[in-house]
Amino acid sequence: EPPPKVPLYAHRRTHTEVRRCKRAERTDIKPSEWGKFGYAARSDVLEQPIQYDEQTVPIPRVSTEQVTPAWFLQNFAARGRPAIIEGACAKWPAMSRWGLKELEDRFRHVSFKVGEDDKGKKIKMKFKYFADYMRHQMDDNPLYLFETELEDNAHVRSLQEDYQVPDLFPDDWLNLMNHDARPPHKWWCIGPKRSGTTVHVDPLGTSAWNAVTHGCKHWVLFEPDVPKKVVKGKGLKEKGEDDEAIMYFDFILPRIKRANPGVRVYQGLQHPGDIIFVPGDWWHGVLNTQDCVAVTQNYCGPDNFEVVWRRIRRDREKIAHLWLRNMRKFAPILHERARELNKQDGFRMRHERAKGERLPDQSSSSSDSSDSSSDEAVDVSHREGLGGLLPGAAMA
């Protein structure tokens, strides 16, 4: 018999809250249409084993016991190779503290971000309603909790005590920036089953690590040189079809493979306790095959500094200026390297150019007029991720 149209929630108010958030998140469909393709009644997309062949290859897997930070940097990070590190976060307190019931006990009345409206404004929902929604939802592409304010919001700051940055990713050179100038780089996420993210590249050439404590994620990755139109399946979607993560894994990805037999596709499953490393500029998308809790962070370090610096100085001029100034003050070796790259490329920073002179390849959207960051230098010498950069330490 067909599933009921409206889930029966435990809280009276959940239905109203979910409808409010859905209305704001997607203006193209009604809240009642979020399950119109019937994926909640189909388990095949979530449970189907990955078929590996000459085209579809596994994301490399290594065990945390066999890996040192130096070996990982040399063999994966510095070479821009993705990897799933099994068991890398298996000893975190989060493995027991981030179960749905435990989180509900801690954060019942705390509001978390579950989307953005058309104007980019955050859509928030109290955790007790989100947990209720997650247990009962029947949506094709459910609301996804993505919280960025781990440091700024006193109500959620305690989450940072439940995990530590893995020793394989010790560097965080963007931490040299003034806190309010730094682009978002840390997310705590809860994805109900069938939720996910469509294929994209992370901003500014940064690399990322993503740790799962509960549930399972199905990842797809493409090498950086694969064209955007290929990874997005441009022209392969038929009338009436949607292109959310579950549809991508269900039928768009198989079509991409058939239409582009020469393109290598990396796929793999990430289980509780595993951390995935996604190198900068790699295309990646994910489908949560179960209710999933994870934390992810983007970083800049010795393996990607040159790419990140070149990207930021071009696309985020004001931020680049503030970063360079803090490098000069706190990390002179890195400051020297950035200046050397500028010289090598014949690149002049904003303060070095004539008034009104634009960068040759700059789009109007890359200006920093909207940055509200403070121009005051702040002391960053005590911050994490700067080991080896500050005077008196050898740089990696």
BANU-644563 format. One record per residue (C-alpha): residue in three letters; x, y, z. Coordinates in steps of 0.5 Angstrom, whole numbers. Each point is the difference from the previous one (the first is absolute). Layout:
<sites>
+--------+-------+-------+-------+
| residu |    px |    py |    pz |
+--------+-------+-------+-------+
|    ALA |     X |     Y |     Z |
...
+--------+-------+-------+-------+
</sites>
This chain:
<sites>
+--------+-------+-------+-------+
| residu |    px |    py |    pz |
+--------+-------+-------+-------+
|    GLU |     0 |     0 |     0 |
|    PRO |     3 |     7 |    -2 |
|    PRO |     3 |     4 |     6 |
|    PRO |    -4 |     5 |     4 |
|    LYS |     1 |     7 |    -3 |
|    VAL |     1 |     4 |     6 |
|    PRO |     5 |    -4 |     5 |
|    LEU |    -2 |    -1 |     7 |
|    TYR |     4 |     5 |     4 |
|    ALA |     1 |    -1 |     8 |
|    HIS |     0 |     7 |     1 |
|    ARG |    -7 |     4 |    -2 |
|    ARG |     4 |     6 |    -2 |
|    THR |     5 |    -4 |    -5 |
|    HIS |    -4 |     0 |    -6 |
|    THR |    -1 |     8 |     1 |
|    GLU |     8 |     1 |     1 |
|    VAL |     2 |    -5 |    -6 |
|    ARG |    -5 |     3 |    -5 |
|    ARG |     2 |     7 |     2 |
|    CYS |     7 |    -2 |    -2 |
|    LYS |    -1 |    -4 |    -6 |
|    ARG |    -4 |     6 |    -3 |
|    ALA |     6 |     5 |     1 |
|    GLU |     5 |    -5 |    -2 |
|    ARG |    -3 |    -2 |    -7 |
|    THR |    -5 |     5 |    -3 |
|    ASP |    -1 |    -4 |    -6 |
|    ILE |    -4 |    -6 |     3 |
|    LYS |    -5 |     0 |     5 |
|    PRO |     2 |    -3 |     7 |
|    SER |    -5 |    -6 |    -2 |
|    GLU |     4 |    -2 |    -6 |
|    TRP |     7 |    -1 |     3 |
|    GLY |    -2 |    -8 |     0 |
|    LYS |    -3 |     0 |    -7 |
|    PHE |     5 |    -4 |    -3 |
|    GLY |    -1 |    -6 |     5 |
|    TYR |     7 |    -1 |     2 |
|    ALA |    -2 |    -1 |     7 |
|    ALA |    -4 |    -7 |    -2 |
|    ARG |     7 |    -2 |    -4 |
|    SER |     6 |    -3 |     4 |
|    ASP |     4 |    -2 |    -6 |
|    VAL |     3 |     7 |    -2 |
|    LEU |     3 |     0 |     8 |
|    GLU |     2 |    -7 |     0 |
|    GLN |     2 |    -2 |    -7 |
|    PRO |     7 |    -2 |     0 |
|    ILE |     5 |     4 |    -4 |
|    GLN |     2 |    -4 |    -6 |
|    TYR |     8 |     1 |    -1 |
|    ASP |     3 |    -1 |    -7 |
|    GLU |     5 |     4 |    -5 |
|    GLN |    -4 |     6 |     1 |
|    THR |    -3 |     0 |     7 |
|    VAL |     6 |    -1 |     5 |
|    PRO |     0 |     0 |     7 |
|    ILE |     2 |     6 |     4 |
|    PRO |     7 |    -2 |     3 |
|    ARG |    -1 |    -3 |     7 |
|    VAL |     6 |     0 |     6 |
|    SER |    -1 |    -2 |     7 |
|    THR |     2 |     5 |     5 |
|    GLU |     5 |    -5 |     4 |
|    GLN |     4 |     0 |    -6 |
|    VAL |     0 |     8 |    -2 |
|    THR |     5 |     5 |     3 |
|    PRO |    -1 |     8 |    -1 |
|    ALA |     6 |     0 |    -4 |
|    TRP |    -1 |    -6 |    -4 |
|    PHE |    -7 |     2 |    -2 |
|    LEU |     2 |     7 |    -2 |
|    GLN |     5 |    -3 |    -5 |
|    ASN |    -4 |    -5 |    -3 |
|    PHE |    -7 |     3 |     0 |
|    ALA |    -1 |     7 |     2 |
|    ALA |     6 |     3 |    -4 |
|    ARG |    -1 |    -4 |    -6 |
|    GLY |    -8 |     2 |     0 |
|    ARG |    -2 |    -7 |     1 |
|    PRO |    -7 |    -1 |     4 |
|    ALA |     0 |    -6 |     5 |
|    ILE |    -5 |    -3 |     5 |
|    ILE |     4 |    -1 |     7 |
|    GLU |    -4 |    -5 |     4 |
|    GLY |     0 |     0 |     7 |
|    ALA |     3 |     7 |     0 |
|    CYS |    -5 |     3 |     5 |
|    ALA |    -3 |    -6 |     3 |
|    LYS |     3 |     2 |     7 |
|    TRP |    -3 |     7 |     0 |
|    PRO |    -5 |     1 |     6 |
|    ALA |    -5 |     2 |    -6 |
|    MET |    -1 |    -7 |    -2 |
|    SER |    -4 |    -1 |     6 |
|    ARG |    -3 |     7 |     2 |
|    TRP |    -2 |     2 |    -7 |
|    GLY |    -6 |    -6 |     0 |
|    LEU |    -7 |     3 |    -2 |
|    LYS |    -2 |    -1 |     7 |
|    GLU |     6 |     3 |     4 |
|    LEU |     0 |     6 |    -5 |
|    GLU |    -8 |     1 |     1 |
|    ASP |     2 |     0 |     8 |
|    ARG |     5 |     5 |    -1 |
|    PHE |    -3 |     5 |    -5 |
|    ARG |    -7 |    -1 |     0 |
|    HIS |    -2 |     8 |     0 |
|    VAL |     6 |     2 |    -4 |
|    SER |    -1 |     2 |    -7 |
|    PHE |     4 |    -2 |    -6 |
|    LYS |     1 |     2 |    -7 |
|    VAL |    -4 |    -5 |    -4 |
|    GLY |     0 |     4 |    -7 |
|    GLU |     1 |     7 |    -3 |
|    ASP |    -6 |     4 |    -4 |
|    ASP |     1 |     3 |    -7 |
|    LYS |     3 |     6 |     3 |
|    GLY |     5 |    -4 |     4 |
|    LYS |    -3 |     1 |     7 |
|    LYS |     1 |    -6 |     5 |
|    ILE |    -6 |    -4 |     1 |
|    LYS |     0 |    -3 |     7 |
|    MET |    -4 |    -5 |     4 |
|    LYS |     0 |    -3 |     7 |
|    PHE |     4 |    -6 |     1 |
|    LYS |    -6 |    -4 |     3 |
|    TYR |    -4 |     2 |    -6 |
|    PHE |     6 |    -2 |    -5 |
|    ALA |     1 |    -7 |     4 |
|    ASP |    -8 |    -1 |     0 |
|    TYR |     0 |     1 |    -8 |
|    MET |     7 |    -4 |    -1 |
|    ARG |    -4 |    -6 |     3 |
|    HIS |    -6 |     0 |    -4 |
|    GLN |     2 |     4 |    -6 |
|    MET |    -2 |    -3 |    -7 |
|    ASP |     3 |     5 |    -5 |
|    ASP |     4 |    -1 |    -6 |
|    ASN |     5 |     5 |     2 |
|    PRO |    -1 |     2 |     7 |
|    LEU |     2 |     6 |     4 |
|    TYR |     7 |     0 |     2 |
|    LEU |     3 |     3 |     7 |
|    PHE |     7 |     3 |    -2 |
|    GLU |     2 |     5 |     6 |
|    THR |     6 |     4 |    -1 |
|    GLU |     0 |     4 |     6 |
|    LEU |     4 |    -5 |     4 |
|    GLU |     4 |     5 |     3 |
|    ASP |    -4 |     6 |     1 |
|    ASN |    -7 |    -3 |     3 |
|    ALA |     1 |    -1 |     7 |
|    HIS |    -6 |    -5 |     0 |
|    VAL |     4 |    -5 |    -5 |
|    ARG |     7 |     2 |     2 |
|    SER |     1 |    -7 |     4 |
|    LEU |    -1 |    -4 |    -6 |
|    GLN |     8 |     2 |    -1 |
|    GLU |     1 |    -4 |     6 |
|    ASP |    -2 |    -6 |    -3 |
|    TYR |     5 |    -1 |    -5 |
|    GLN |     7 |     3 |    -2 |
|    VAL |     3 |     2 |    -7 |
|    PRO |     3 |    -7 |    -2 |
|    ASP |     8 |     0 |     0 |
|    LEU |     0 |    -2 |    -7 |
|    PHE |    -2 |     8 |    -2 |
|    PRO |     4 |     4 |     5 |
|    ASP |     0 |     6 |    -4 |
|    ASP |    -5 |     6 |     0 |
|    TRP |     4 |     6 |    -3 |
|    LEU |    -6 |     4 |    -2 |
|    ASN |    -1 |     0 |     8 |
|    LEU |     5 |     6 |    -1 |
|    MET |    -6 |     4 |    -2 |
|    ASN |    -4 |     4 |     4 |
|    HIS |    -5 |    -4 |     3 |
|    ASP |    -6 |     4 |    -3 |
|    ALA |     4 |     1 |    -7 |
|    ARG |     0 |    -8 |    -1 |
|    PRO |    -5 |    -3 |    -5 |
|    PRO |    -4 |    -6 |     3 |
|    HIS |     5 |    -6 |     1 |
|    LYS |    -3 |    -5 |     5 |
|    TRP |    -7 |    -3 |     0 |
|    TRP |    -4 |    -5 |     5 |
|    CYS |    -5 |    -4 |    -4 |
|    ILE |    -6 |    -4 |     1 |
|    GLY |    -3 |    -3 |    -7 |
|    PRO |    -6 |    -4 |     1 |
|    LYS |     0 |    -6 |    -5 |
|    ARG |    -1 |     1 |    -7 |
|    SER |     3 |     7 |     1 |
|    GLY |     7 |     2 |    -3 |
|    THR |     4 |     5 |    -4 |
|    THR |     0 |     1 |    -8 |
|    VAL |     7 |     0 |    -3 |
|    HIS |     4 |     6 |     1 |
|    VAL |     7 |     3 |     1 |
|    ASP |     2 |     3 |     7 |
|    PRO |     1 |     7 |     0 |
|    LEU |     7 |     4 |    -1 |
|    GLY |     4 |    -7 |    -1 |
|    THR |     0 |    -2 |     7 |
|    SER |     0 |    -8 |     2 |
|    ALA |    -5 |    -3 |     5 |
|    TRP |     0 |    -6 |     5 |
|    ASN |    -7 |    -2 |     1 |
|    ALA |    -1 |    -5 |     7 |
|    VAL |    -6 |    -4 |     0 |
|    THR |    -2 |    -2 |     7 |
|    HIS |    -7 |    -3 |    -1 |
|    GLY |    -3 |    -3 |    -7 |
|    CYS |     3 |    -1 |    -6 |
|    LYS |     1 |     4 |    -6 |
|    HIS |     1 |    -2 |    -8 |
|    TRP |     5 |     5 |    -3 |
|    VAL |     2 |     1 |    -7 |
|    LEU |     6 |     4 |    -3 |
|    PHE |     3 |     2 |    -6 |
|    GLU |     7 |     3 |    -2 |
|    PRO |     0 |     7 |     0 |
|    ASP |     1 |     0 |    -8 |
|    VAL |    -6 |    -3 |    -1 |
|    PRO |    -5 |     6 |    -3 |
|    LYS |    -5 |     3 |     4 |
|    LYS |    -6 |    -2 |    -5 |
|    VAL |     2 |    -7 |     0 |
|    VAL |     0 |    -1 |     7 |
|    LYS |    -6 |     3 |     1 |
|    GLY |    -3 |    -4 |    -6 |
|    LYS |    -2 |     6 |    -4 |
|    GLY |    -6 |    -2 |    -5 |
|    LEU |    -1 |    -7 |     3 |
|    LYS |    -6 |     2 |     4 |
|    GLU |    -6 |    -1 |    -3 |
|    LYS |    -7 |     4 |     1 |
|    GLY |    -3 |     0 |     7 |
|    GLU |     6 |    -3 |     3 |
|    ASP |     4 |     3 |     6 |
|    ASP |     7 |     0 |     1 |
|    GLU |     1 |     0 |     8 |
|    ALA |     5 |    -5 |     3 |
|    ILE |    -4 |    -6 |     0 |
|    MET |    -2 |     1 |    -8 |
|    TYR |     7 |     1 |    -1 |
|    PHE |     2 |    -7 |     3 |
|    ASP |    -6 |    -3 |    -3 |
|    PHE |     0 |     1 |    -7 |
|    ILE |     4 |     7 |    -2 |
|    LEU |     7 |    -4 |     2 |
|    PRO |    -2 |    -6 |    -4 |
|    ARG |    -1 |     4 |    -6 |
|    ILE |     6 |     4 |     1 |
|    LYS |     4 |    -6 |     0 |
|    ARG |    -3 |    -3 |    -6 |
|    ALA |     1 |     7 |    -4 |
|    ASN |     7 |     1 |     2 |
|    PRO |     3 |    -7 |     0 |
|    GLY |     7 |     3 |     1 |
|    VAL |    -1 |     4 |     6 |
|    ARG |     2 |    -3 |     6 |
|    VAL |    -5 |     0 |     6 |
|    TYR |     2 |    -2 |     7 |
|    GLN |    -5 |    -2 |     5 |
|    GLY |     0 |    -3 |     7 |
|    LEU |    -4 |    -1 |     7 |
|    GLN |     2 |     4 |     6 |
|    HIS |    -2 |    -4 |     7 |
|    PRO |     0 |     3 |     7 |
|    GLY |     7 |     1 |     2 |
|    ASP |     3 |     1 |    -7 |
|    ILE |     3 |     7 |    -2 |
|    ILE |     0 |     2 |    -8 |
|    PHE |     5 |     5 |    -3 |
|    VAL |    -2 |     4 |    -6 |
|    PRO |     6 |     3 |    -3 |
|    GLY |    -2 |     7 |    -3 |
|    ASP |    -3 |     1 |    -6 |
|    TRP |    -3 |    -7 |    -1 |
|    TRP |    -7 |     0 |    -1 |
|    HIS |    -4 |    -4 |     5 |
|    GLY |    -7 |    -2 |     2 |
|    VAL |    -3 |    -4 |     5 |
|    LEU |    -6 |    -4 |     2 |
|    ASN |    -2 |    -1 |     7 |
|    THR |    -2 |    -8 |     0 |
|    GLN |    -2 |     0 |     7 |
|    ASP |    -2 |     6 |     5 |
|    CYS |     7 |     3 |     1 |
|    VAL |     4 |     4 |     5 |
|    ALA |     7 |     3 |    -3 |
|    VAL |     4 |     6 |     1 |
|    THR |     5 |     3 |    -5 |
|    GLN |     5 |     5 |    -1 |
|    ASN |     4 |     4 |    -6 |
|    TYR |     7 |     2 |     1 |
|    CYS |     6 |     3 |    -3 |
|    GLY |     7 |    -3 |     1 |
|    PRO |     7 |    -2 |    -3 |
|    ASP |    -4 |    -5 |    -5 |
|    ASN |    -4 |     6 |    -3 |
|    PHE |     2 |     7 |     2 |
|    GLU |     2 |     2 |    -7 |
|    VAL |    -7 |    -2 |    -3 |
|    VAL |    -3 |     3 |     6 |
|    TRP |     4 |     7 |     0 |
|    ARG |    -1 |     1 |    -8 |
|    ARG |    -8 |    -1 |     1 |
|    ILE |    -1 |     4 |     6 |
|    ARG |     5 |     6 |    -3 |
|    ARG |    -5 |     0 |    -6 |
|    ASP |    -7 |    -2 |     2 |
|    ARG |     1 |     4 |     7 |
|    GLU |     4 |     6 |     0 |
|    LYS |    -1 |     3 |     7 |
|    ILE |     0 |    -7 |     3 |
|    ALA |     7 |    -1 |    -3 |
|    HIS |     3 |     6 |     2 |
|    LEU |    -2 |    -1 |     7 |
|    TRP |     3 |    -7 |     0 |
|    LEU |     6 |     2 |    -3 |
|    ARG |     1 |     6 |     5 |
|    ASN |    -1 |    -5 |     6 |
|    MET |     5 |    -5 |    -4 |
|    ARG |     5 |     6 |     1 |
|    LYS |    -1 |     1 |     7 |
|    PHE |    -1 |    -8 |     2 |
|    ALA |     3 |    -4 |    -5 |
|    PRO |     6 |     3 |    -4 |
|    ILE |     2 |    -6 |    -3 |
|    LEU |    -7 |    -1 |    -3 |
|    HIS |    -1 |     8 |    -2 |
|    GLU |     7 |    -1 |    -4 |
|    ARG |    -3 |    -6 |    -4 |
|    ALA |    -6 |     4 |    -2 |
|    ARG |     4 |     6 |    -2 |
|    GLU |     4 |    -5 |    -4 |
|    LEU |    -6 |    -3 |    -3 |
|    ASN |    -3 |     7 |    -2 |
|    LYS |     7 |     2 |    -3 |
|    GLN |     1 |    -6 |    -4 |
|    ASP |    -7 |     1 |    -3 |
|    GLY |     0 |     8 |    -1 |
|    PHE |    -6 |     1 |     5 |
|    ARG |    -1 |     6 |     3 |
|    MET |    -4 |     1 |     7 |
|    ARG |    -6 |     5 |     0 |
|    HIS |     5 |     5 |     4 |
|    GLU |     5 |    -1 |    -5 |
|    ARG |    -4 |     2 |    -6 |
|    ALA |    -2 |     7 |    -3 |
|    LYS |    -7 |     2 |     2 |
|    GLY |    -6 |    -3 |    -4 |
|    GLU |     5 |    -5 |    -3 |
|    ARG |    -3 |    -7 |     0 |
|    LEU |     3 |    -7 |     0 |
|    PRO |     0 |    -2 |    -8 |
|    ASP |    -4 |    -7 |     2 |
|    GLN |    -5 |     3 |     5 |
|    SER |    -7 |     0 |     0 |
|    SER |    -4 |     5 |     3 |
|    SER |    -3 |    -5 |     5 |
|    SER |     7 |    -1 |     3 |
|    SER |     0 |     7 |     3 |
|    ASP |     0 |     0 |     8 |
|    SER |    -4 |     6 |     1 |
|    SER |    -5 |    -4 |     4 |
|    ASP |     5 |    -3 |     5 |
|    SER |    -1 |     3 |     7 |
|    SER |     7 |    -3 |     3 |
|    SER |     4 |     5 |     4 |
|    ASP |     6 |     3 |    -2 |
|    GLU |     3 |    -1 |     7 |
|    ALA |     6 |    -5 |     1 |
|    VAL |    -2 |    -5 |     5 |
|    ASP |     5 |    -4 |     4 |
|    VAL |    -1 |    -7 |    -3 |
|    SER |     7 |    -3 |     3 |
|    HIS |    -4 |    -5 |     4 |
|    ARG |    -5 |    -3 |    -5 |
|    GLU |     0 |    -7 |    -2 |
|    GLY |     3 |    -3 |    -7 |
|    LEU |     6 |     5 |     0 |
|    GLY |     5 |    -4 |     2 |
|    GLY |     6 |     0 |    -4 |
|    LEU |    -2 |     7 |    -2 |
|    LEU |     2 |     5 |     5 |
|    PRO |     7 |     2 |     2 |
|    GLY |     4 |    -5 |     4 |
|    ALA |    -3 |    -6 |    -4 |
|    ALA |     2 |    -3 |    -6 |
|    MET |    -5 |     0 |    -6 |
|    ALA |    -2 |    -6 |    -3 |
+--------+-------+-------+-------+
</sites>
